[in-house]
């Protein structure tokens, strides 16, 4: 009987080791530096079609690069445009849902809109009274609206067709750090140094928050909806990730993900994997259903921004040394 139990135990352990080796091999990446800003890279955003990635920097510029295209055997990494116009560091960027435009937010207190194809600046949106930290385009086919956050503690919604401010949302008690548009177009989520996340209606006449999510014990730096709008992912200065069920706002899971602040994270196209990056120099993949760590990669440099293509074959890093790097899945 003892021998039988021992055989079962050994078989189980061998099976577990095989599973772990398979998982590790599946998410094995190599790193490639594709280009350089003149200062720290603060934001990274991949477009809807996984064909382009935009980066923004302390150097006051925005750059648009190509992404790998396996069908054409194109490795990507080609610089298409360098966008110049901001009068201060560019803190964040967002492609429109139709991939035609790019929004940017800067310490010059403006939100700017750019034509992706030509790199031409289309409009300058003024109204914030402190630097703009977060921007997010509406992700529908019309892409008419941009939401923004600022150290002035407000959230603003802008109509890009009219070039005007639609509404200002005031309920955070400290600087607002980031903003996300839900993919169903119904809500916005903002996060703040006040350690809360607030959910707002995109209805143009509603200005009170729909709910306030409380659970973080440190300033919340990033929020992001899943593509089906059923989850909200957030991260904070203490290195924690939280997963919330939407629209209920129920906290589903907390992950102690990094040893330092998590400035940015993103989610896969199937809504099943989170990528997180930190100034602890690590990039990590997390399984949403279990909270399990699938991959940890030491980039050797502090990372301020991260995004991924939908199938997780390429991760894009914005680094403190000004480099833009691809982590590419080994075949």
N, C-alpha and C positions, 0 to 999 in steps of 0.2 A: 504493500500500500504506500509506504513512504517513498519507495523507488518510483512508483507510478506518479505520485504528486510531484516529485523532483523532475521527472521527464516533462511533465506538463509545464512546470515553472520555467525550465530551460527553454522549451519550445516557445513559450510566451515571450520571454526576454529576447530571444533571437528574432522573433517576429517584430517586436517593438523596435529593435535596432535597425532592422531592414526598412521599416516604415520611416524612421527618422532619417536614414541615409537617403531614401527616395525623395523625401520632402526637401532635404538640404540640396540634393542634386538638381531638383526641379527649379529651385530659386537660386541658381548660382550665376552671379553677374561678373562682368568685367567692366572696368571704368575707362572712359575716354574723354579727354578734355577737347571740346569743339571750338572754344573761343573765349574771349576775354572782354570784360568791362574794365574801365580804368579805376574802379573802386568796388566796394562790396555789392553783391547782387542781392537785392531785397525781395524780388518777386519773380515767380515763374508761373506761366499759364499756358496749357495746351489747348488748341482749338478743337472744335467738335469733331472734325474729320480726321484728327490725328495726323495732320499734314504739316502743321506749323507749331512752333512754341515761341512765346514772347518772354523776354526777360527785362527787368528794370533794375536800376542801380542808384547808388549814392552818387554816381558820376553825372546824374541829371538826364541820362538818356534811356531809351527803350530800344531793344534790338529784337528783330524777328528772324528766326532761324528755321530751316527745314528739318523735318523729322525723318527717320529712316523709312524707306518704302521698299519692303522685301520683294514685291512683285516686279519692280523696276530695277532691283538690285542696287538701289540708291542708298548709301550709308547715312545720308542726312548730315546735318551739321553745317550746312551752307548758310552764310549770313545774307539775308535778303534786303533788310532795311535797318538803318539806324535812325531813330526818330528823335529829333532835337526840337525843343521848344519850352520845356519846363524850366523854371528859374530856381529850382531847388531839387533835392533828392526825390526820386520817383519811388514811392513806397509800395505801390501795388498796381496790378493790371488785370484786365479781364477781356477776353474775346466776347463778342456778341454771339447769341445763339445761332445766327445765320452765318457766322464767320466773316462777315463783311467789314466789321469795325472792331476797334480796340479802344477800351477806356483805360485811363490812367489817373492815379491820384498822387499828389505831391505835397511836399512841405511848403510849396509856394501857395498853398491853400486853394488850388484849383483842381477841377476834374477836366480832363481833356479827352476829346474823341478824335480818333485817327482812322483813315482809310487803310485797310490792311494791304490791299493790292498795290497802292501807289506810295504808301507811307506818308501821305499828305495829312496835315492837321486840319480837321474839319470844324471844330468848335472848342471854345474855352468856357467852362461853366464855373461861375463865381458865386459864392454865398457863404461858404464855411469861413470861420474866423480864426481857425488854427489849421495846422497841417492836416491834409487828408491822408488817412491811413489805409482805409479799405475801399475798394470799388468792385461792383459786380453788375454786369449787364444782365437784363432779362434774357432768358434762354429760349424764348419762343422764336418763331420764324420771323416775326416783325422786329424784334429786338428794339423796342421803342424806348425802354426805360433803363436808367442806371441808378443803382443805389450806392450811397457812399457813407463812410463814417469818418470821424475826425476827433482829434484831441479836444475839440470844442464841446464834446459830450453828446453831440447830436448825430442823428441819422437823417440823411436827405434823400429824396427821390426826385430824379430829373427826367424830363421829357426831352429826348434827343431830337425829335422832329421840330419842336418849338424852340429848343435851346433854353428852356426855362426850368426853374425849380417848381416841383409840383407840391411837395409838402415837406415839412421838417418835423421829425419825431424826437420828443424830449422826455426821457424817463430815466436814462442812465445817470448815475451820480458822479461818475468819473469818466476819463477818456474812453471813447469807443475805439476798439482796435481793429475789428474786421466785420465784414458783412457778407451774407450769402443770399442769393435768390433761389427760391425753390424751383425745381424744374417743371412743376405743374403751374407755376406762375401765381400761386395764391398767397404766398407768405414770404417775408424776409426774416432772417435771423441776424442779430447783431450781438457782439460780445464786447466785454469791457473790463477795465481795471477794477471795476466795482465787484468783480467775481461772478457776475450774472450773465445769462444769455436772455435776450428778449425776442419774442416772436411778434411780428407785426403783420397786419393785413396789407396787401398791396392795393386794396380799395383806396381810391384817391381821397375819399372823405373821412376815412378812419385814421385817427391819430393816436389813440390809446393802445398800449400793447395788448395783444391777445392773451399772453401769459409770460411769466418770468420763470426761467429754469434756474434752480439753485442746487448746487452740488459741488462745484469747484471751490477749493479753499485757497486759490491763488488767482491773480489776474488771468482772464481768459483771452488768449491771443488769436485763436482761429476758430471759425465755425464753417461747416460745409454740409450741404444736403446731399444725400444719395440721389442717383439719377431717377429713381422711382419716387422720390420725395417722401419715402416712408421712414427714413432715418436722418438724424442730424448728428454729425460728428464734431467734437470740440476738443481743443487742447489748451494747456495752460503753462504758466511760468515754472511750475514745479515738476514738469515732465509727465503729467497725466493726460490720458485720452479718455473721454467719456462718450458713450454711444447712447443716444436718446431715441425713443420710438415717437414717430410723428403720425398724426397731429396731437396725440395725447400728451406729449412732453414727458412721458415716463422714462426714468433712467434705467437703461437696460444693462449696461456694463461699464466698469471702470478698469482701465489698464494703466499700471505704472510702466510707462513705455521708455522713458529716457532719464538720464542722470542730470539733465539740465533742461532749460526751457525749450518747448516745442513751438517754433515760430510758424510752422506750416505743416499741412498734411493734405492728402488727396485720397480719392477712392476709385476703385477699378470700375470698368464699364458694366460688369455683372453685379455690382454692389456687394461684393463678397470679400474684398481685400482693401485694407487701408495701408497707405504708405505714409510714414512719418519721418521727419528729419529734424535734427537738433544741433545746437552749438556744442553738444558733446561729441560731434564729428561722426555720429552714427546715422545710417539710414536703415529703417526697419520696415518689414511687411508684417501685417497682422490679419488674422482670419476673423472676420466680423462675427461669425456665428459662435465661435468659441473663445475668442480673445487670445488664441495661441499665437506666439511669435513664429512666423514662417521663415524669416531671413533677417540677419543682421550684417550690415556691411560697414566697415570702418573706412570712411573716405579720406581720413587723415587731415581734414580741414573743417572748420566750423561751417555749418550749413544753415542758411537763412530761409531758403525756399525750396520747394519740391513739387513736382507734378509727375504724372505718368501717362502713357498711352493706355487706351482702354483695356488691352489684353495683358498689360503689365510686362510687356517684352522690353520696354525702354522706360527708365526712370530718369528724370531731368533734375539736376541739382543746381541751385544758385548759391555760390560759396562766398565766404568772407574775404578770400583773396582775389575776388573779381572774376574767377573762372566760372564758365558754364560747362557742366560735365554731364555726359550720358553714362548711366549704368545700363549695360546691354546684356540681355539674357544669353548665357552661353548655350550653344546648340549641341 
